[in-house]
Amino acid sequence: MKFLFDLGGVFFDWDPNHFFKDVFNTADERKFFLTEICSDEWNVKQDAGRTIREAEEELIPLFPKYEKEIKMYYKNHRNMIKDTFQESIEVLNYLKKNNYECYVLSNWSAETFYGPEQTMMDDYPFLKNFDGLLISGEDKLIKPDIAIYKLAIDRFNLIPKKTVFIDDKLENIEAAQNLEFNTIHLTDPKKIKLEIDKFLV
């Protein structure tokens, strides 16, 4: 077996609320900002390869009152990571120690993952243990688009029936199942070892 991991929700507790809870005076305003302005739908476009500059230029004319907060979003992307899930890091270490190939397929902006000053690998050295990383923003594709799974298959020489794909989002799991990957829909990172053990012989 080979293993193909998502990052957010599997290794990282990432949520914009972790940072913006200290920015807005009320929970209602924070909720409005993160659902109507810097929303998931807006953020996903950067994961798919749009530049942060383009993203900000789209929003600021529409919401000039929030220009400062909009510009804070990507400057503080790392501050939206509350913690890492230690259970997942331990599973990765165990798999690598036992010579299993482990890869990453993650929806993530290339700009926030690789720079501008420090990469995620600099801040989180466990990422160097993977045999390869496919970061959506770098290749301008995004889950659950089948094309990004096919790119992972080609790049990492994967056979879906002999690969386990681990993700926290159901739509990404369903796309992988359509390509005959084995899957783990990880809703609780504390259970990752239990789920991974089912595929170890």
N, C-alpha and C positions, 0 to 999 in steps of 0.2 A: 504493500500500500504506500501511496504518497499522500501528502496532506496539503490542502490549499485553504489558507486562513484569510478571513476578513480581519480588519484591525479594530475599528470603532465598534464598541459593544462586545468585542471578544477579548481584546487586550487592553483597550483604553476606555475609561469612563469619561467620554467626551460629551459635553452638553454646553451650549452657549449660556444657559442659565447659571452655570457655575461662576462665570465671570460677571454677567450683567446683573446678578442679584445685588451687587454692591454699587451699581451705576444709577439705577432708577430708584426714586423714592417710594414708588408703590409697585406692588406685584401686578396690578392691572396694566400699568403703563409698560412694564417689562414684557408682559404677555402680548400686548398690542404690538410692540416693537418687533418681537421675535416671531410673530405669526403673520403680521401684515406688512412689515418692512423688510428686515433681514430674516426672511422666512426660510424654511427648509427648501422650498422650491427655488428660491433665489440662490441659496448656498450650493445646491446640487449643480447649478450651471458652472460654477467654478470647479467643482469636482470633475466636470466633463471637459474642462480645458479653457473656459473663458478666463481672461485675466482679471485680477482683483481691481485693477484700474478701470476696466470696462464695467465691472459690476458696480463699483461706486458711482461712476458717471451716469449709470442708468438710474440709480435711486435718488441721488442728492437733489436733482431738479424736481423730483416728485415729492420729496419730503425734506425741504431745506431746513426746517426746524430741527431735524435730527442729523444734520451733517456731521457733527462731532461724534455722535454715537455710531453712525454708519462707518466712519473711518476707524473707529476703535475695534470693530468686529475682527478684521483680519490681523491687525497689529497685535491683538491679544488672543490669537487662535490657540497658542500653547497654554494660555491661562484658563482655557475652557476645558482642559484635561484635569479632572479632579484627582485622578489616580490611575494606576495600572492594576489589572486583575492578576494578582500573584499566581493564582491557580493555573492560569493560561500560560504564564511564563514558565512555570515548573513543568507543565506538560510539554512545551516546546523543548526545554532542556532535556527532558527524558527521551523524547523522540529522536533528537539529534544524537544523544549519547548512544542510542541503539540503532544508529545508521539509517533512520527514516528520512526521506527527502521532504522538506517542508518549504512551502512557498506562500507568498502573500498575493491576494487579489483584493484591492481596497479602493473604494470610492474616496478620493482625497485630492485636494488641490495640490498640484505640483509645486506651486509657489510656497505654500505653507509647509509642505513635507520636506522640501529640499533647501529652503533658505528663507530670507536672503543671507543671514549670518551663520546660523547653525542649522544643520539638518536634524531631522528626527532621530537619525542613527547616532548623532553626537549626544543628544539629550537622553536617548533610550537605547543603550548599547545592545540590549537583547535583540534588537531588530537585525543586527549583523549576523545572528545565528541562522537566519533564513537562507535557503539556497538561491532564492531569487525573489524580487518584489515587482509586482505590476501595479503601478499607481495610476489610477484612472486619468487624472489631470494631465499626466505626462503623455499618454497615448490618445487623449481626446475621445475616449470611449467611457461608458459608464454602465455599471450593473443597474437593472437586470437585462440590458441589451445583450443578446446572444453573442454579438461580435466580440465582446471583451472576454467572454469565456473561451471562445475559439482561439483568440490571441494567446490566452494563458496556456491552452492545450498545446499550441504550436511552440510557444517560447520555452515552456518548461518540459516539453516532451511528455505530456500527461496522457494516460489512457483513462478516460472518465470512470469506467467500471472498476479501475484499480486505484482510484483517487477519492479521498474524502474531502468534501467541501464544507467548511464551517462558517456560518454567518448568523447574525442576529435578526436579519430581516427576512420575512417569509417570502416576499416577492423574489428575492435573490436566490433563495433556496429552491423555489419552484422552477426558476429558469435553469438552474444547474441540474435539477432532476430531469428536465426535458432533454438534456444532453447525456443522461444516464450516469451522472456522478452519484456516488454515495454521498449522503448529506447528514449534517447535524444542524438542526435549527436551534441555536444556542440562546435560550431565553434567560438562563441563569449561569453566569460564568463559573460559579462555584461547582457546577455539575460537569464541567468540561472533561475532567479525568474519567469520570464514570462513562460518559458518552464515547470518548476516544477509545477506551479500553475494549469496547464492543468490536472494534475493527482491528485489534492487535492479535496476532496469532502467536 
